[in-house]
């Protein structure tokens, strides 16, 4: 069967460029990647990854870190575990 359907999307040029660089390194062109994505949607009967709406705590954390607030810097994994009390 010939491929005759067209998909059009608008996205930021930087995102398109970065994604296409990665696809190129993988040896896949954009059409092939979109076809794989659509095939995964078909096989999963939905998106091939989990999508969730963040809860209030997660939203507050995102907002704080985006504002460079409440960020804890760790020297290494041991320091991180110490700060977490683990």
C-alpha positions as CSV (number, residue, x, y, z in Angstrom):
1,X,0.0,0.0,0.0
2,X,1.4,3.4,-0.9
3,X,1.9,6.1,1.7
4,X,-0.4,9.0,0.9
5,X,-1.4,10.5,4.3
6,X,0.3,13.6,5.5
7,X,1.0,14.8,9.0
8,X,1.7,18.4,9.7
9,X,2.8,19.9,13.0
10,X,4.2,23.2,14.3
11,X,7.0,23.1,16.8
12,X,9.9,25.1,18.0
13,X,12.8,25.1,15.4
14,X,15.3,24.3,18.2
15,X,13.3,21.2,19.2
16,X,13.0,20.0,15.6
17,X,16.7,20.5,15.0
18,X,17.8,18.7,18.2
19,X,15.4,15.8,17.6
20,X,16.4,15.4,14.0
21,X,20.1,15.3,15.0
22,X,19.4,12.4,17.3
23,X,17.3,10.6,14.7
24,X,20.1,11.0,12.2
25,X,22.6,9.4,14.7
26,X,20.1,6.6,15.1
27,X,19.8,6.2,11.3
28,X,16.2,7.1,11.2
29,X,14.5,9.9,9.3
30,X,11.6,12.0,10.6
31,X,9.0,10.1,8.6
32,X,10.3,6.8,9.9
33,X,10.3,8.1,13.5
34,X,6.7,9.4,13.1
35,X,5.6,6.0,11.7
36,X,7.2,4.2,14.6
37,X,5.5,6.5,17.0
38,X,2.1,6.0,15.4
39,X,2.7,2.2,15.3
40,X,3.4,2.3,19.0
41,X,0.2,4.2,19.6
42,X,-1.7,1.6,17.7
43,X,0.0,-1.3,19.5
44,X,-0.5,0.2,22.9
45,X,-4.0,1.5,22.2
46,X,-2.8,4.8,23.5
47,X,0.4,6.8,24.0
48,X,3.5,4.6,24.4
49,X,4.4,6.4,27.7
50,X,2.7,7.4,30.8
51,X,1.1,10.8,31.1
52,X,0.0,12.1,34.4
53,X,-1.1,15.4,35.8
54,X,1.3,16.5,38.5
55,X,-0.2,16.9,42.0
56,X,0.0,20.1,44.0
57,X,3.2,19.1,45.8
58,X,4.9,18.3,42.5
59,X,3.7,21.5,40.9
60,X,5.0,23.5,43.9
61,X,8.4,21.7,43.6
62,X,8.6,22.5,39.9
63,X,7.8,26.1,40.5
64,X,10.3,26.4,43.3
65,X,13.1,24.8,41.4
66,X,12.3,26.9,38.3
67,X,12.8,29.9,40.5
68,X,16.1,28.5,41.9
69,X,14.5,28.1,45.3
70,X,14.6,25.2,47.7
71,X,17.4,23.5,45.7
72,X,19.6,21.1,47.7
73,X,23.1,20.6,46.2
74,X,24.9,17.4,47.1
75,X,28.6,16.7,46.7
76,X,28.1,13.0,45.8
77,X,25.7,10.1,46.4
78,X,26.7,9.6,50.0
79,X,26.1,13.3,50.7
80,X,22.7,13.0,49.1
81,X,21.7,9.9,51.1
82,X,22.9,11.7,54.3
83,X,20.7,14.7,53.5
84,X,17.8,12.5,52.8
85,X,18.4,10.6,56.1
86,X,18.7,7.3,54.3
